[in-house]
Amino acid sequence: MQRTEPISNLLTNPQTDPQLRQQLQLVETLRDFASQTLKLPENESYRSYADLQRKAVVWSVVAAPEFSVHPKQWCYPIVGCASYRGYFSKAEATTYASQLRDEGLDVTIVDVPAYSTLGWFDDPLPSTVIHWPETSLAQLIFHELAHQQLYLQGDSAFNEAFATAVAQLGVDQWLRTKQKTTSAWQQQQFRHEGFTALLLKTRNALETLYGIEMTESAMRNRKAGLFTQLRQDYQQLKQRWNGLGRYDRWFDKPINNASLAQIATYYRLVPGFLDLFEQQNRDWNAFYQACAKLSRQSETERMAILTEKL
C-alpha cells in the first residue's frame, strides 16, 4: 500500500516510462469496461498502481494428504476457510511447506501475481502483472473484481471458479465489443481447456484410487503410475499442438495431490458457471443474482447444480 500511486497521476507525469504509460492506459480502459459492461463493482480498486519490485505479491502454500485430492483448509477471520495459506515472504512460505512435508502431506507453492481484499481496501494493480498481454491483464482484473462481486465464505472452489468464469466470459465480450480478433484468444482457451481437462482426469482417477482398499505401498505405486501417465499424456497433447510447450513450466515442477487440488479449485466448477450464464441469456445482472442465490444453498446442492453436466 505504501508503494501505491493513482494511475491518473502516473498518466499525467511526463517522467512515466512510455511503455508503462501505455499499459496503464489499457488498465484504465479495462477497469471502466469491467464496471460499465460486466457490471462489476465500481470503486477505486485497480485505479492505482504499485511497483513492488518482485515477481509475486504472495506465495501460497497448498497441501493435501498423501492419499487424498481434497486440499487442507486454513481458517481466517472475516474471509472464513480457504484451501491455501499465503505469505508475503517466499522464504517463510518455503519453511512452512517443508514443515507440512515433514508431516507427510503433499505440498506445492504457487506464485500469486495479484489478489483481492474483497473490497475491504482499494486494491492497486501490482507491477507483477503490468506487462502481461492484453487478454491476460483483462482476465486478471475481471477475476479479482469478481471476488468483490460475490464471495462465499469458506468455499474456495466456488469462489475461484466463479471468478475464473467471469474473467473468461469478460475477455470474450471485451474482444468482441472492441471488434478485435478473437482467434488467438479462442486458440489459447482451447489449449487451456485441454490442459485442465488432462489434470482433472488424473485428479478424478486419483480420487477413485484413494477409495480402494490396498496396502500403502501398492497405493503409492499406483499413484506414481498415474503421474507418469499424466506426463506421457501431456507429451501427446503437445504433439497435437505442433510441439507448443505452453505448460512445460508446470510439468517441470513436482506433481502431487496438492498441485492437482490447486488446479481443481480454480477450474473444476467453471463449466457449471458458464452454463448458468447462458441460462440467464448472457445477462450479467441476472447471472450475478443466480450465482448469489446458488451461494445461499447448501454445499451439496451447489455442487449438484454446478457439476450436473460434468
ROKE-900097 format. One record per atom (N, C-alpha, C, O, CB): residue in one letter; y, x, z. Coordinates in steps of 0.2 Angstrom, whole numbers, plus 2048, in hexadecimal, padded with zeros to 3 digits. Each point is the difference from the previous one (the first is absolute). Glycine has a CB too. Layout:
! residues N
aYXZ...
//
This chain:
! residues 310
m7FA804800m8067FC800m806804800m8057FE7FDm7F57F9809q80680F7FDq806805800q8018027FAq8068027FEq7F780180Dr7FE7FE7F0r8028027F9r8027FB7FBr8018027FAr7F6807809t8097F1800t8027FA7FBt8078007FEt805801804t7F27F9801e80A8057F4e8077FF7FEe8007FA7FBe7FB7FF7FCe80780D805p8037F07FFp8007FA7FBp7FF8027F9p8048057FEp8037F580Ai7F58037F4i8008027F9i8067FF7FCi8028047FCi7F27F8805s8107FF801s8077FF7FDs804806801s8048027FCs7FB7F2806n80180F804n804807801n7FE8057FBn8048047FEn7FD7F980El7F88047F4l7FD8057FCl8027FF7F8l8018057FCl7F67FD80Cl8097F87F6l8027FE7F9l8078027FEl8028027FBl7F57F5806t80D809804t8088017FFt801807802t8068027FEt7FD7F2804n7F9810800n801807802n7FF8047FAn7FA8017FDn8027FD80Fp8098067F2p7FF8047FAp7FC806800p7FD8037FCp80E7FA802q7F3805809q7FB805801q7F97FE800q7FC804800q80D801807t7F67F57F8t7F97FD800t7FC8037FAt8037FF7FAt8007F780Cd7F780D7FAd7FD8027FBd7FF7FB7FBd7FE7FA801d7FC80E806p8077F97F2p8007FB7FBp7F97FC800p7FF7FA7FFp80980D7FAq7F27FD807q7FA7FD800q7FF7FC806q7FD7FA7FFq7FE8107FBl8077F880Cl8007FB806l8047FA7FFl7FE7FB802l80080F805r8087F77F6r8047FA7FFr7FD7FB7FBr8007FA802r80A80E800q7F27FA7F9q7FD7FC7FCq7FA7FC803q8007FA7FFq80380E7F8q7FA7FB80Dq7FA7FD804q8037FB805q7FD7FB801q7FC80F7FDl80D7F8805l8037FB805l8027FA7FDl8007FB803l80380F804q8007F77F3q8027FA7FCq7FA7FB7FFq8017FA800q80980D7FAl7F17FC804l7FA7FC7FFl7FE7FD806l7FE7FA800l7FE80E7F7v8047FB80Fv7FE7FD806v8057FA801v7FD7FB803v7FF810802e80A7F67FAe8057FA801e7FE7FA7FCe8007FA802e80980E801t7F57F97F7t7FE7FB7FBt7FA7FD802t7FF7FA800t80780C7F7l7F57FE80Bl7F97FD803l8017FC806l7FD7FB801l7FE80F7FAr80A7F9809r8017FC807r8037F97FEr7FE7FB804r803810802d8047F57F6d8037F97FEd7FA7FC7FDd8007FA802d80B80B7FCf7F17FD7FEf7FB7FC7FCf7FB7FE806f7FE7FA7FFf80380D7F6a7FE7FD810a7FB7FE805a8027F9803a7FC7FC801a801810801s8097F4800s8037FA804s8027FA7FBs7FE7FB802s80680D806q7FF7FA7F2q8027FB7FCq7FA7FC7FCq8007FA7FFq80B80C800t7F17FE7FFt7FA7FD7FBt7FA7FF804t7FC7FB7FFt80980B7F8l7F97FF80Dl7F9800804l8017FC807l7FB7FF803l80280C7F7k8097F3807k8027FD806k7FE803807k7FE7FD805k8007F97F4l802811807l7FF804806l806800804l8067FF7FDl7F18087FDp8087FB80Cp806800805p8068047FDp8008057FDp7F87FA80Ce80E7FE7F8e8068037FEe803803807e8037FC804e7FF7FC7F2n7FE80F80An803803806n8028077FEn8008027FAn7F97F780Ee80880C7FDe8028067FEe7FB8057FFe8018067FFe8097F8807s7EF8007FBs7FB8047FEs8008037F9s8017FC7FCs7F87FE80Dy80680C7F6y7FF8047FAy8077FF7FCy8018017FAy7F37FD806r811802804r8078007FEr803807802r8068027FFr7FC7F1801s7FA811803s802807802s7FB8057FFs7FA7FE7FEs80D7FD80By7FA80B7F7y7FC8057FEy7FF805806y805802803y7FE7FC7F1a7F780580Da7FF805805a7FC8067FDa7FB8007FEa8057F880Bd80480E7F7d7FD8067FEd7FC803805d803804805d8067FE7F3l7F07FE808l7FC802806l7FE8077FFl7FE803805l7FE7F17FDq80480F7F8q7FE8077FFq7F9801802q7FE805803q80E7FE7FFr7F07F87FDr7F8801801r7FD7FB7FBr8037FC7FDr7FE80880Fk7F97FD7F3k7FC7FC7FBk7FE7F9802k7FE7FC7FCk7FE80F7FFa8047F480Ca7FD7FA802a8057FD806a803805803a7F17FE7F9v80C7F7805v8047FD806v7FC800806v802802805v8057F77F3v7F2805807v7FB800805v7FA8027FEv7FE7FF7FAv8087F780Bw7F680C7FFw7F98027FFw7FB7FB804w801800806w80280C7F7s7F97F07FFs7FC7FB804s7F9802800s7FD8037FCs80B7F4800v7F680880Av7F9801802v7FC7FA7FFv8017FB803v80280F805v7F77F67F4v7FC7FA7FFv7F9803802v7FE8057FFv8097F57F8a7F580180Da7FA802803a7FB7FA800a8027FB800a80380E807a7F57F97F8a7FA7FB800a7FA803803a7FF806800a8067F47F6p7F780280Dp7FA802803p7FB8047FBp8017FE7FAp8007F980Fe7FB80D7F9e7FB8037FBe7FD7FB7FBe7FE8027FAe80180880Ef7FF7F17FBf7FC7FB7FCf8037F9800f7FD7FB802f7F980B801s8117FA7FBs8037FA7FFs8068017FBs803805800s7FA7F780Cv8057FF7F0v8058007FCv8067FD803v8067FF7FCv7F28017FAh8087FD810h8057FD803h805805804h7FD803805h7FC7F27FBp80D80C7FEp804805804p8017FE807p8017FB802p8058087F3k7FB80380Fk8027FF807k8077FD800k8048017FCk7F580A807q8097F2802q8067FC801q804803806q7FD802805q7FE7F47F7w80C80B803w804802805w8057FB801w8037FD7FBw7FC80F802c8037F2809c8047FB802c807802803c800805803c7F67F47FFy80F8047FBy807802802y8047FA802y7FF7FB7FFy80080F7F9p8077F880Cp8057FB801p8037FD7FAp8018037FBp801802810i7FF7F57F5i8047FC7FBi7FC7FF7F9i7FF7FA7FFi80B80B806v7F38007F8v7FD7FF7FAv7F87FE801v7FD7FE7FBv80B80B800g7F67F880Bg7F97FE801g7FB8067FEg802806800g8017EE7FEc7F780A800c7FB8057FEc8008027F9c8017FC7FCc7F880080Da80580A7F5a8008037F9a7FA805800a7FE802805a80F7FC7FAs7F18037FAs7FA8047FFs8038077FEs7FC8037FDs7FD7F37FFy80C80C807y8028077FFy805802806y8037FC803y7FC8037F0r80280780Er804803805r8058057FDr7FD8057FDr7FA7F980Cg80F8017F7g8058057FCg803805805g8017FF806g8017F87F2y7FF80F805y804805803y8058037FCy7FF8007FAy7F780380Cf8107FF7FDf8058037FCf7FF8077FFf8038047FCf8057F4809s7F380B7FFs7FE8077FFs7F98007FDs7FB7FE803s80C806807k7F88007F1k7F98017FDk7FC804805k7FA7FE800k80B8027F4a7FE80580Fa7FB803805a7FE7FC805a7FA801802a80D8097FCe7FD7F1805e7FD7FC805e7FB7FB7FDe7FB7FE804e810803802a7F67FD7F4a7FB7FB7FDa7F98047FFa7FB7FD801a80F7FD7F9t7F780D804t7FA8047FFt7FC801807t7FA7FF800t80C8067F6t7FE7FC80Ft7FD801807t7FC7FA802t7FB800802t80E808801y7FA7F27FCy7FD7F9802y7FA7FF7FCy7FB7FE802y8107FE802a7F68057F5a7FA7FF7FCa7FA804802a7FA7FE800a80E8007F7s7F980980Bs7FB804802s7FD7FD807s7F9801801s80D8097FAq7FE7F3809q7FD7FD806q7FB7FA7FEq7FB800803q80F804804l7F87F87F5l7FC7FB7FEl7FA8027FCl7FA7FD801l8107FC7FEr7F680C7FDr7FA8037FDr7FB803805r7FA7FF800r80D8047F6d7FC800810d7FC802805d7FC7FA804d7FB801803d80D8097FEe7FB7F07FEe7FD7FA803e7FB7FD7FBe7FD7FB802e80D803805g7F58057F4g7FB7FE7FBg8027FB7FBg7FC7FD7FCg7FC80580Dl80F7FD7F6l8037FB7FBl8018047FAl8018067FFl8047F480Ad7FB8027F1d8028027FAd8077FF800d8037FB802d7F38027F8v80E808803v807800801v8048037F9v7FD8047FDv8027FE810t8067FB7F2t8048027FAt808800802t8027FC804t7F58007F3i80D809806i807800801i8037FE7FAi7FF8037FAi80080680Fv8067F27F7v8037FE7FAv808802800v8037FE805v7F47F87FAd80B80D7FCd807801800d8047FA7FEd7FE7FC7FBd800810801v8077F2808v8037F97FFv8078027FEv804803804v7F57F7805p8098047F1p8078027FDp8057FB802p806802800p7F48027F6a8057F680Da8057FC802a7FC7FA804a7FA7FF800a80E8047F6y7FC7FA80Ey7FD7FA804y8067FB802y8068027FFy7F1806806s8077F37FEs8047FA801s8017FF808s7FB801803s8037FA7F2t80880480Et8017FF807t8007F8800t8027FE806t80480D7FDl7F87F17F8l7FF7F9800l8077FD802l8007FA802l7F4807802g8118027FAg8077FD801g803801806g8067FE801g7F67F97F8w80180D80Cw803802806w8068057FFw804800804w7F17FE802f80A8067F5f8058047FEf8028007F8f7FC7FD7FDf80080B80Dd8097FB7F4d8028007F9d7FC8067FDd803806801d8097F4801d7EF8057FCd7FC8067FDd8038047FAd8027FC7FCd7F47FE808p80B80C7FDp8038047FAp7FA8027FBp7FA800802p80F804806l7F97FD7F2l7FB8027FBl800808802l8058047FFl7FE7F37F8p7F780C80Ap7FF807801p8008047FAp7FE7FE7FBp7FC7FF810s8078097F6s8008057FAs7F98017FEs7FF8037FAs80B80380At7F17F8800t7F98017FEt7FE7FC7FAt7FB8027FDt80380080Fv8067F97F2v7FE7FC7FAv8068007FBv7FF7FD7FBv7FA7FC80Di80C80A7F9i8067FF7FCi7FF8027F9i8037FD7FBi80480480Fh7F58047F4h7FF8027FAh7F97FD7FCh7FE8037FBh809808808w7F77F0801w7FA7FD7FDw8027FC7F9w8067FF7FFw7F580080Dp8008007F0p8017FC7F9p8037F9802p7FF7FE806p7F88097F4e80C7F6802e8037FA801e7FB7FA803e8027FD805e8068067F1t7F37FD807t7FB7FA802t7FD802807t7FF7FB804t7FE8037F0s80280880Ds7FE802807s8057FF805s7FF7FE806s7FA80B7F5l80D7F9804l8067FE804l8017F9801l8017FE806l80480D7F6a7FA7F17FFa8017F9801a7FA7FD804a8017FC805a8048037F0q7F580380Aq7FA7FE804q802802808q7FE7FB804q7FA8077F2l80A80480Bl801802807l8067FB803l7FE7FD806l7FF80F7F7i8087F3800i8057FC803i7FE7F8801i8017FD805i80880B7F5f7F47F6801f7FD7F9800f7FB7FF806f8007FB803f8028037F0h7FA80780Dh7FA800805h803800807h7FE7FC805h7FB80A7F3e80C7FE80Ae803801806e8047FA802e8007FE806e80080E7F9l8037F17FCl8047FA802l7FC7FA801l8017FC804l8088097F5a7F17FB804a7FB7FB801a7FE800807a7FF7FA803a7FD8077F1h80380480Fh7FF800807h8057FD805h7FE7FD805h7FC80E7F9q80C7F57FFq8057FC804q8007F97FFq8027FC804q80580E7FBq7F77F47FBq7FF7F97FEq7FB7FD804q8017FA803q8028097F2l7F780080Cl7FA7FD804l7FC806803l7FE8047FCl8027F27FCy7FF80980Ey7FC805804y7FC7FC805y8037FD804y80580D7FAl7F17F7802l7FC7FD804l7FE805805l7FC8047FFl8007F37F9q80680880Fq7FE804805q7F8801801q7FD7FB801q80E802805g7F38097F9g7F9802802g7FC8007FAg7FA800801g8087FC80Ad8008027EFd7FC8007FAd8028057FAd8047FD7FCd7F97F7807s8018127FDs8038057FCs7FD7FE7F8s8048017FCs7FC80880Da7FA7F57F7a7FE7FE7F9a8047FB7FDa8018007FAa7F3803809f80D7F7801f8047FB7FDf8078037FEf8037FE7FAf7F77F980Dn80980C7FDn8078037FFn8018047FAn8048007FCn7FE7FF811e7F98067F3e8018057FBe7FE7FD7F9e8038027FBe7FA80780Da7FE7F37F8a7FE7FD7F9a8067FB7FEa8018007FAa7F3801809f80F7FB801f8057FC7FFf8068047FDf8037FF7FAf7FA7F980Fa80580E7FAa8058047FDa7FF8037FAa8048017FCa7FF801810t7F68007F3t7FE8047FAt8007FB7FAt8028017FBt7F780680Ca8057F27FAa8007FB7FBa8087FF7FEa8017FF7FAa7F47FC80Bv80F804800v8077FF7FFv8038057FBv8037FF7FBv7FE7FB810a7FD80D7F7a8038057FCa7FD8007F9a8048027FBa7FD805810q7F97F87F4q7FD8007FAq8037FA7FBq8028027FBq7F380380Al80B7F57FEl8037FB7FCl8088017FFl8027FE7FBl7F67FA80Ag80B80B800g8078027FFg8028057FBg8047FF7FCg7FD7FE810v7FB8087F3v8018057FBv7FF7FD7F9v8048017FBv7F880880Dd7FF7F37F8d7FE7FC7F9d8067FC7FEd8028007FAd7F2800809q80F7FC802q8067FC7FEq8068047FFq8047FE7FCq7F77F980Bw80680F7FDw8058047FEw8008037F9w8067FF7FDw7FA80480Fl7FB7FF7F2l7FF8037F9l8027FA7FBl8038027FBl7F4807809r8067F17FDr8017FB7FBr8077FE800r8037FE7FBr7F17FE807t80F803804t8077FE800t8058057FDt8047FE7FDt7F97FC80Ek80180C7F6k8058057FDk7FE8027F9k8038047FDk7FE80080Eq7FA7F87F2q7FD8017F9q7FE8077FFq8028037FBq8067F4801k7F580C809k7FD8067FFk7F98007FEk7FC7FB802k80C80A806t7F58007F5t7F98007FEt7FC800806t801803805t8018037F0t7F87F680Bt7FC7FF805t7F98047FFt7FC800804t80A7F57FFs7F980E7F7s7FA8027FEs7FE806805s7FA800802s8087FD7F2a80280880Da7FE805805a7FF7FE807a7FB802803a80C8057F6w7FD7F4809w7FE7FD807w7FA7FC800w7FC801805w8107FE7FDq7F27FD7F9q7FA7FD7FFq7FA805800q7FB7FE803q80B7F87F7q7FB80F803q7FA8057FFq800803807q7FA802802q8088007F2q80380080Fq800803807q7FC7FB805q7FC802804q80F8047FAq7F77F3802q7FD7FC804q7F87FF7FEq7FC7FF805q80F7FB7FCf7F38067F9f7F98007FEf7FC806803f7FB7FF802f8097FB7F3r7FF80C80Br7FD805803r7FF800807r7FB802803r8098057F4h8027F780Ch8007FF807h7FB7FB803h7FC801805h8108027FBe7F37F77FCe7FB7FB802e7F98037FFe7FC7FE804e80C7F97F8g7F780D7FFg7F98037FFg7FF805806g7FA800802g8077FF7F2f80480580Ef7FF804806f7FE7FD806f7FC801804f80C8077F7t7FC7F3807t7FF7FC806t7FA7FC800t7FC7FF805t8108007FCa7F27FE7F9a7FA7FD800a7FA804801a7FB7FE803a80A7FA7F4l7FB80E807l7FB805801l7FF802807l7FB800803l8088057F2l8037FC80Fl800801807l7FD7FA804l7FD801805l80D8077F9l7F97F2800l7FE7FA804l7F87FF7FFl7FD7FD804l80F7FE7FBk7F28067FBk7F87FF7FFk7FD805805k7FB7FE802k8077FF7F1t80080980Dt7FC805805t8017FD807t7FC801804t8068097F4r8047F480Ar8017FD807r7FC7FB801r7FD7FF806r80F8047FAn7F37F87FBn7FB7FA802n7F9803800n7FC7FD804n80C7FB7F6a7F680D802a7F9802801a7FF803806a7FB800803a8058027F1l80580280Fl800803807l7FF7FB805l7FC800805l80B8097F7e7FD7F1803e8007FB805e7F97FD800e7FD7FE806e80F7FF7F9t7F18027FCt7F97FD7FFt7FB805804t7FC7FE803t8077FC7F2l7FE80D809l7FB805803l801800807l7FB801804l8078067F2y8047F880Dy801801807y7FD7FA804y7FF800806y80B8077F8g7F47F47FEg7FD7FA804g7F8800800g7FD7FC802g80D7FE7FAi7F380C801i7F98017FFi7FE804806i803805802i7FD7FA7F2e7FA7FF80Fe7FD804806e7FD8067FDe7FB7FF7FCe8047F780Bm8038107FBm7FC8067FEm803806805m8047FE803m7FB7FE7F1t7FD80980Bt802806805t8078027FEt8028007FAt7F2803807e810800803e8078037FFe7FF8057FAe8048017FCe8007FD810s7F78077F4s7FF8057FBs7FF7FD7F9s8038027FCs7F880580Da8017F47F7a7FF7FC7F9a8067FD7FEa8028007FAa7F27FE809m8107FF802m8067FD7FEm8058057FDm8047FF7FBm7FA7F880Dr80380F7FCr8048057FDr7FF8027F9r8048017FCr7FD803810n7F87FD7F3n7FE8027F9n8027FB7FBn8038017FBn7F480580Ar8087F37FDr8027FB7FBr8078007FFr8037FF7FAr7F37FA809k80E808802k807800800k8038057FCk8047FF7FBk7FC7FC810a7FD80B7F6a8028067FBa7FE7FF7F9a8048027FCa7FB80580Eg7FC7F57F5g7FE7FF7F9g8057FB7FDg8018017FAg7F3801809l80E7F9800l8057FC7FDl8078037FFl8037FE7FBl7F87F980Bf80780E7FEf8068047FEf7FF8047FAf8048017FCf7FF7FF810t7F78037F4t7FE8047FAt8017FC7F9t8028027FBt7F680580Cq8057F37FAq8007FB7FAq8077FE7FEq8027FF7FBq7F37FD809l80F803802l8077FE7FEl8048067FCl8037FE7FBl7FD7FB810r7FF80D7F7r8038067FCr7FD8007F9r8048017FBr7FD805810q7F97F87F4q7FD8007F9q8037FA7FCq8018017FAq7F480580Bd80B7F57FFd8037FA7FCd8088017FEd8027FE7FBd7F67FB80Cy80B80B7FDy8078017FFy8008057F9y8057FF7FCy7FF800810q7F88067F4q8008047FAq7FE7FC7FAq8038017FAq7FA80880Dq7FF7F27F9q7FF7FB7FAq8067FC7FFq8027FF7FAq7F2801809l8107FE802l8067FC7FFl8058047FCl8037FE7FCl7FB7FC80Fk80280D7F7k8058047FDk7FF8017F9k8048017FCk7FD80580Fq7F87FA7F3q7FE8017F9q8037FA7FCq8028017FAq7F4806809r80A7F3800r8027FA7FCr808800800r8037FD7FCr7F37FD808w80D80A800w807801800w8028067FCw806803801w7FB7F880An7FB8087F1n8018067FCn801806804n8048047FEn8007F57F9g7F980880Fg801805804g806800805g801805803g7F98017F4l80A7F5809l806800804l7FE800808l7FC7FC802l80A7FD7F5g7FC80C80Cg7FE801807g8057FD805g802804805g7F88067F7r8097F0803r8057FE804r7FE800808r804800804r8007F97F2y7F680680By7FE7FF807y7FC806803y7FC800805y8047F47F9d8008127FEd7FD806802d801802807d7FC802804d8048017F0r8077FC80Er802802806r7FD7FD806r7FE802805r80D8017F6w7F47F6804w7FC7FC805w7F9802801w7FE801805w8097F67F8f7F680B7FDf7F9802801f7FF808802f7FB802802f8027F57F5d80980C809d7FF807802d800800808d7FE806803d8097FE7F3k7FB7F780Dk7FF800807k7F97FD803k7FD7FD7FCk810801804p7F1803806p7FA7FE802p8007F8800p8057FD801p7FA80D807i7FC7F37F6i7FF7F9800i7FC7FD805i7FA803802i8077FD7F2n8017FB810n7FC7FE806n8027F9801n8047FD7FCn7FC80E809n7FE7F2800n8017F9802n8077FE800n8037FB7FEn7F2804808a80F8067FDa8077FF802a8048007F9a8047FB800a7FB80A80Bs8007FF7F1s8038007F9s7FF7FA7FCs8057FD7FDs7FB80F803l7FA7F1800l7FF7FA7FDl8037FA804l8027FB7FCl7F380A7FFa80B7FB80Ba8037FB804a8077FF7FFa8037FB7FFa7F480780Aq80C8047F6q8088007FFq8017FD7F9q8057FC7FFq7FC80E808i7FB7F77F4i8017FD7F9i7FF7F9801i8037FC7FDi7F980E7FDa7FF7F4809a7FE7F8801a8067FD803a8017FA7FFa7F2809802t810800804t8057FD804t8067FE7FBt8037FA801t7FA80C809y8047FE7F1y8067FE7FBy7FE7FC7FBy8047FC7FDy80080F806y7F57F57FAy7FF7FD7FAy7FA7FB800y8007FC7FBy80480F800r7F87F480Ar7FB7FC7FFr8027F9800r7FD7FC7FCr7FC80B80Bl80C7F77FCl8037F9800l8057FE7FAl8027FB7FFl7FB80580Dv8058057F0v8057FF7FBv7FE7FB7FBv8057FC7FFv7FF810803p7F67F47FBp7FF7FB7FCp8017F9802p8027FB7FDp7F680C7FEg8077F880Cg8017F9803g8077FE800g8027FA7FEg7F4808809f80E8037FAf8077FE800f8037FF7F9f8047FC7FFf7FD80B80Cl7FC7FD7F0l8027FF7F9l7FE7F97FEl8047FD7FCl7FB80F802d7FC7F2804d7FD7F97FEd8057FB803d8027FB7FDd7F2809802l80E7FD808l8047FB803l8078007FDl8037FA800l7F780980Af8098027F3f8068007FDf8007FC7F9f8047FC7FFf7FE810806e7F87F47F8e7FF7FC7FAe7FF7F9802e8037FB7FCe7F880E7FEq8027F680Bq7FF7F9803q8077FC801q8017FA800q7F4809805q8108027FDq8077FD802q8048007FAq806800800q7F980480Bn7FE7FD7EFn8048007F9n805805800n8058007FDn7F97F4802r800812804r804806800r8077FF803r8058037FEr7F58017F8d8077F880Ed8067FE804d800804806d7FC7FF805d8057F57F6w804811806w800804806w8007FD806w7FD801805w8088077F4n8007F3808n8017FD806n7FA7FC802n7FE800806n80E7FF7F8a7F17FD7FDa7FA7FD802a7FA804802a7FC7FF804a8087F87F3f7FC80F805f7FB805802f800802807f7FB801804f8058037F0y8067FE80Ey802802807y7FE7FB805y7FD802805y80C8067F7q7F97F2803q7FE7FA804q7F8800801q7FE7FE805q80D7FC7F8a7F28067FDa7F8800800a7FD805804a7FB7FF804a8067FC7F1c80280B80Bc7FE806803c8017FF808c7FC802804c8068067F2a8047F680Ba8027FF807a7FB7FB804a7FE800805a80E8027F8k7F27F87FFk7FC7FB802k7F9803801k7FC7FF805k80A7F87F5l7F880E802l7F9803800l800805806l7FB800804l8047FF7F0s80780480Es800804806s7FF7FC806s7FE803805s80A8057F5r7F97F2806r8007FC806r7F87FD801r7FF7FE806r80D7FF7F9q7F08047FCq7F97FF801q7FC805804q803806801q7FE7F37F4s7F980580Ds7FC805803s7FE8067FBs8017FF7FAs7FB7F880Ee80280F7FBe7FE8057FCe7FA7FE7FBe8008027FAe80480680Ft7F87F57FAt7FA7FE7FCt8027FB7FAt7FE8017FAt7FB800810e80C7FB7F7e8027FB7FBe8048047FBe7FF7FF7FAe8027F880Er80380E7FAr8048047FBr7FC8047FCr8008007FAr80980180Em7F28027FBm7FB8047FCm7FC7FC7FBm7FF8027FAm80080680Fa7FF7F27F9a7FC7FC7FBa8047FE7FAa7FE8007FBa7FC7FC80Fi80D8037F7i8047FE7FBi8028067FBi7FF7FF7FAi8067F880El7FC80E7FBl8028067FCl7FB8047FDl8018037FBl8087FE80Dt7F17FE7FAt7FA8037FDt7FB7FB7FCt7FB8027FEt80680680Be8027F27F6e7FC7FB7FDe7FD8027F9e7FA7FE7FFe80D7F9807k7FD80C7F6k7FE8027FAk7FD8077FFk7FF8037FAk80A7F5802l7F780C80Al7FD8077FFl7F9800800l7FD8057FFl80D7FE808
//
